[in-house]
């Protein structure tokens, strides 16, 4: 009888340990699988450069976006990661070139390789290579499409192999306009670089780059 009880106890302890180890492994795998580094406590600092037409070169600005994942929030029964962005140094409030000074909150989750916001809009994708219409107007339309090839992007925080979502515009008759914006994301880190362009110009007005980051 004692021998039987001993065997039962050992079996129970083994199963408990195995379950605990499996839970830890699954939790670790979930962290690793987060392409966009969606985890509370992660943070990123971005600095912006503005194009100087007279010198035909980008110059550093004082604009800094400090981004951090400050928690999670349940929205309509779905859990989202709460992103806090604090912007300082902006002198372009009210323009599309940069975020205005202050604090804003965004909510994101990851679904099948897509970064999705609380409105169920896909902000970025690593799986869908089809062209999507973003804006339709009388002058033409703006489109987005994931580039077929990965890009190697060097920024102040390092060099990253990135997926690139391109944004461009065409006239109603199909002529592509000069502007081209690129949104670069790296696995396990998130946004590395993005840009803002004017439709008629082939050079982005502003480029924002990852200056430093802390992800787990």
N, C-alpha and C positions, 0 to 999 in steps of 0.2 A: 504494500500500500504506500509506504514511504517512498519507494523507488518510483512508483507511478506518479505521485505528487511532484517529485523532483523533476521528472521528465516534463510534466505539464508546465511547471514554473519556468523551466529553461526554454520551452517552446514559446511561452507567452512573452518572455523577455526578448527572445530572438525576433519574434514578430513585431514587438513594440519598437525595437531598435531599427529593424528594417523599414518600418513605416515612417519612423522619424527621419532616417537617412533619405528615404524616397521623397519625403516632403521637402527636406532641405535641398535635395538635388533638383526637384521640380521648381522650387522657388529660385534657385540659382539659374536654371535654364530659362525661366521667364525673364530674368534680368538680362541675360545674355541675348535673348531673342529680341529685345526691344531695340529695333533699328534706330528709333528716334530718341533713345536714352530717356524714356519716360519713367522717371523715378523721383520720388520726393527727396529733395536735398541737392539735386543736380543744379548746376548754374553755368552760365555763359556770359561773357562780356564781348560786345561788338563795338567796333569803331568804324566811323563813316569817313569816306573820302569823296570830295566833290571835284568834278572836272572843271579845270580852268581853261576856257576857250582860247584866251590870249596866249597861254603857254603850252596849250595842247598836252596837258598832263594833269594827273590827279594830285590833289593836295589834301593833307589831313585836315579834318575839322575838329571841333571840340565836342561833336555829338557822340555820346556814349549811350548804348542800350545795355543795361544790366538785367539779365533774364534769370529767373530761378523758378524751380518747381516747389511751390510752397505748401502743397497738400493735394487732396483729392476731393471731389464733390460729386454728389449723386444728382443727376439731372434727368428727370423723367425715367427713373429706374436704371439709368446707365451711369457707370463710374467714369469720370473724366479727371485728368490731371490738371491742376490749377496752376497756370503760368503767370508769374508777376513780371512785368517789364517796367523798369524805371529808366526814363530818358532824361538826360541832362545835356546842356550845351547847344540845344537846337535854337536856331534863329529863324527857322522856316515854318513856324507854326501856321497851320492853315493851308500848307502846300503839300503836294504828294511826295516831296523829296525825302521826308523823314518823319518819324513820330514826333508829335509835339512834346515839350517838356512835361513831366509828370509821371504818374503811375497808371498802368492799365492792366487788366486781367484777361487772360484767354484760357479756354478750356479745350483740351485735346485728348484723344485716345487713339490707339493703334488698332486697325482692323485689316487683316489680310494684306499687310505691306503698305497700307495707306495711313496717312496722318489725317484724322478727321476731327472737325471742330464740333461745338455743341449744336450747330445748325445742320449737322450731318453733311457738311460740305467737305470734299476732299481737298486738303491743302497741299498735299504732296503724295506721290505714288512711286513705288518701286516695281510695279508689276504691269501697269496699263500703259501701253505704248501708242494708243490711239490718240488722234487729235481731238481736242475739245474746244468748243466755242465758249469764251468767257463773257465777252461783251459784244452786242450787236448795235450798230448805229448807222445813220444815213451815210456817213463817210466810209464805212467799212466795218470790219469785225476784228476782235482780238482773240487770239487762239493760244492754247498751251499744249505742249506735247513733250513727253519724256524722250530724251535723246537715246538713240540705240546704244551708243558707246559710253563707257565710264570716262570721267575726266580726272586728271591729276591736278589738284588745286593747291597752290602754296599761299598761305596767309600767315600773319604774325605768330599764330599759335602752333604752326607746323604745316606739314604737307599731307594731304588727304586724297584718297581715291573716292570720287564722288559720283552719285547719280545726278543728272542734270535735267531739270525741267525748264524748257525754253518757252518764252512768251514773245509773241510777235503779232503783227497786224497785216491785214490785206484789205485792199479796196474791194468794192462790190464786183468788179470785173476780174478779181483774182490776183491783181498785182501786189506783191509783197512790199510793204513799206520798210524804210531803213532801220527802224528800231528793233533791238533784240535784247531781251532781258534773260538772265540765267539765274536759276535758283539751285544751288549746290548743297546736297546733303550727303554726309558720310555715315556709314553704319556704326552704331554704338555711340555716336557723338551728336548727330543732328545737323542743324543748319550750319554751314561753313561760310557761305558767301551768297549775297543776293544783290540785286541792282534795281535802279529806277531809271526809266528812259522816257524821252519825249518821242512821240510817234514819228516826227519828221527827221530825227537825228539818229545817226548810226552809232553814236557813242553814248553810253549811259550817263545821265547827269550825276548820279550818286552810286557809289559802290560801298556796301557794308561788309566788313570782314570780321571773322572770329579772332579776337585778340587774346583771350584766355578762356579756360573752361575747367570745370571740376565735375566729372561724371563717375558714377559708381556702377 
